[in-house]
Amino acid sequence: MQTDPTPHTRLHSPFPSGRNTHSHNRVYQAKFGFSNITGIDYSPSAIQLSGSIIEKEGLSNIKLEVEDFLNLSTKLSGFHICIDKGTFDAISLNPDNAVEKRRQYVKSLSRVLEVKGFFLITSCNWTKEELLNEFSEGFELFEELPTPTFSFGGRSGNSVASLVFQKT
């Protein structure tokens, strides 16, 4: 368990990207006062790209690690906030035993997040109800974040779900 009272934020991204929006999320968080931010990715090139963006912004409070979220090292634990914008979606689309990989994701998340810690997830593949089911063990819904809505054929809906869970 981390003893530093400063909030810790875990951000992870499964894909290296030319735009690397996940790096920009870490930069925005640092600029809004978060400290001890850790970003992980299984791709060394994505970590390298993130590092160059962070260096260009002159930020020193963001640590980057090459890690596979389904097989995390034991050095990652005790985080107050974990944020996912696409990792769970990518794992869910894996054709090789996606159900087991989703279970492993929840297990990894539970291990790194402290009790009463928060997990923020934005998904374009899962509805609110489906996410509530996937994270029903060990997590409770804290808040549903507003997302854009659309209407078609007289019905309204959302193209993404964005939820905040709290670890129980």
ABEGO torsion letter per residue (X at the ends): XBABABBBBBBBBABBBAAGAAAAAAAAAAAAGBBGBBBBBABAAAAAAAAAAAAAAGBAABBBBBBBAABBBAABBGBABBBBBGAAAAAAABABGAAAAAAAAAAAAAAABBBGBBBBBBBAABBAAAAAAAAABGBBBABBBBBBBBBBGGBBBBABBBBBBBBX
